[in-house]
Amino acid sequence: APPVPQLLYGGKLDFLVFDYLSEITMSLLTAARARSPALGYTPDFVSAAMAPYINDIHRKGVRVVSNAGGVNPLACAAALQEVAKKADLDLKIAVVAGDDLMSEEENLKGAGITDLESGKQFPESVRSINVYLGARPISRALDLGADIVVTGRCVDSGIVLGPLIHSFGWNRDEFDLLAAGSLAGHLIECGAQCTGGIFTDWHAVPDWHNIGFPIVECSSEGDFILSKPPDTGGLISFGTVAEQLVYELGNPQRYLLPDVTCDFSKVSITEIPGFDGGAVKVHGAKGSPPSKLYKVNATYLDGFRATAVCPVGGPKAVEKGKRTAESILQRTRLIFSQLGYEDYSAVNIQVLGSEDTYGPHARRSIDGGPREAVIWLAVHHKQKEAVEIFAREIAPAGTGMAPGLTGIVGGRPRV
C-alpha cells in the first residue's frame, strides 16, 4: 500500500483511515468466508498496509480507522493483534460489530422486501446481509482509547466523520457540522480519485505512478483544507475535487447517511495558492436530521461465470472474432443439450476494436475494419459444471476455427 509511507512520513497525521469496501467487495469477501471461517476481511490491510509500518504508526501516535473488517471484522482484529504481538506492541484494537443482519433473514423475507433498483423479490441463497452503520460507534471506540478501529460495513464517509466527532465533540443534532465531516469523508473515500485520479482532464495530471493521497485538515467549525503530501504526483484543483463531490451522490440536496441528511448544493471549493501540488478549502455543507432507516446490502449466490479474452489478428479480424465467439457458444450449447443442462442465464459478446462498447453510437469503419481485435466473451450459468465445459472449449477454437486467434489472455478462463 504505497499511500501509507507517503501519508505517514509526508504528513502530520492524527488519524489514518482506510476505505476498502465496495458492494462488489462484499460479494468477494462473503465467498472467501464461505471457504474458511477465518477469512472474510481484506488481507491486504493487515499484511501490506499495517504490518510493515506498525512500529512507526505507533511511535507517531497515529490512530487508524478502517472498514477492512468486511464480513468478518473479528478475524481482521485477531490478525492485527498477531502483527502487534510480533512487533512487541501493546495496541488497543476495537471492533465495531452489529452490521451483520443474517439472523434477520427470515423476517426480512417475510416482510416482502424487494430490491431497491429492480423491484426483484428477496432472493434465495442469501450469503450476507449487512447494514450500513454510521460514525457514532467509531467515535465511541476512539473515546474509549482505541488505537485501531476495525469495522464491518459502514458508510464510506463514516470512517472520517467518526474521528472528527471524537476530536471535536460534535453533538448528534449539530447537523451542519456532521454534514461537513461527512463531506470530508466523501471527498477522500476513494483515495486518489480526488487528487487527480480518473479526472476528465487526465492529461493535465502529472506523475500517476506516484500519485499523492489526500490529507484533510478540519476545524471544529467544519471548514476543511484538502491537500496531499509534498513531492507526490497528482493534482488537487477545483475540478478534481468538484468531480469527486458529485460522485455517487444521488440527489446532492438530500444525500442520505445514518447520522445526517446532507445538502451539498451550496458547497464552495476554493483553490489555495502556494501549496505544493495544490490544495483547496471546502465549506458550506448543510445538514438536517437523518431518517429512521438504514441502508442494507445483501449478497446472494446467483450461479457461476467465466470470461474468455482472445486477441484475433489478420484481415477481417472483427468478423472472425464475432464468428468465433458465436461458434464457441453454439458448440457448448450442443454439449449442454446432450448432457441435459439448461442454457446459459446470460452471455456477453463484445469484439473490442469494433467499438462494440459504444453500442448504437459506434463509428464503424468501412474499409474492411481493423486487422486486430479482441474477443471478450463472458457467460453466466446456474451450474458450475456447465461453465467448466465453456472454459475447456475456448482453446480448441485456436486450431479449429479462424486463423489468427493468437492466444487466450490469462490462459484457460477461471470459473
Buried (B, 14 or more C-beta within 10 A) or exposed (E): BEBBEBBBEBBEBBBBBBBBBEEEBBBBBBBBBBEEEEBBBBBEBBEBBBBBBBEEBBEBEBBBBBBBBBBBBBBBBBBBEEBBEEBEBEBEBBBBEEBBBEEEBEEBBEEEEEEEEEEEEBBEEBBBBBBBBBBBBBBBBBEEEBBBBBBBBBBBBBBBBBBBBBBBEBEEEBBBBBBBBBBBBBBBBBBBBBBBBEBEEEEEBBBEEEBBBBBBBBEEEBBBBBBBBEEBBBBBBEBBBBBBBEBEEEEBBBBBBBBBBBBBEEBEBEBEEEBEBBBBBBBBBBBBEBEEEBBBBBBBBBBBBBBBBBBBBBEBBBBBBBBBBEBBBEBBBEBBEEEEBEBBBEBEBBBBBBBBEEEEEEEEEEEEBBBBBBBBBBBBBBBEEBBBBBBEBBBEBBEEBBEBBBEBBEEEBEB
